[in-house]
């Protein structure tokens, strides 16, 4: 495993966890639910986002790097 793969995995996991957990927290606040009752679902969604982000982060970063390498234009 290379350093860039590990970095992309960690960044993707962190972004996914924050994104999913943040959305779950905002939805709970909007619904007016008591915080102790929604703590477990928020944690679940944060963990789900962390997993998805860690899996998708390296794939998306590699695709972006290839697009940058080609100049961002499509070849016919």
N, C-alpha and C positions, 0 to 999 in steps of 0.2 A: 504494500500500500504506500502510495506516495503522500507527501505532506499536503499537496494541493487537494487530493481526494479527501483526506481527513478534514482539512479546513472547510471544504465545500460541504461535507456531511454535517459538521458541527454548526456551520452557519445556517444551512437549510433546516436543521432540526430546531435551532433556536428561533428562527423566523416563523416556522410552522407552529411551534408551541405557543409563541406569543400571539400569533394571529388567531389561532383557534381558541385559545384560552381567553383572549381579549374579547372576541366576539361572544363567547359564552357568558363572560362576565357582564358585558353590556346588555345582553338579552335578559339576564337575571335581574339587573338593576332596573331595566325598563318595565319588567313584569312586577316589580315590587316584592319579589320573593325574599324571605328572610335569609341572610347570608349563610348561617350554619346548615340550612337545609339544601342549599345549592352548591356547597363546597365540593362535594364528591362529583357531581356532574361536570363542574367547571374543571376539576382536576382530570377527569376522564377525557374531556375534549382537548385539554392542553397536551395530555399524553398522546392522544390520537394525532394531533397536529405535529407534535415532535417526531413521531414515527413517520408520518407521511412526508414531512419536510426533510428528514434525514435520508429517506429513500429517493425523493425527487430532486433534492438540491444538487447532487453531483450530475444528474442527468441534464437538468436545465442549464447548469453552469457550462457543461461540455458543449451543449448545443449553442449556447451564446458565444462561446469561444470559437467554435467553427464558423459561425456567421461573421464574427469580427475578422477572422482570418481570411475569409473570402471577400471581405469588403462589404458585407451586408446585401449584396445584390444576388439575384437569382440567375442562374445560367439556364438558357433555353435548352 
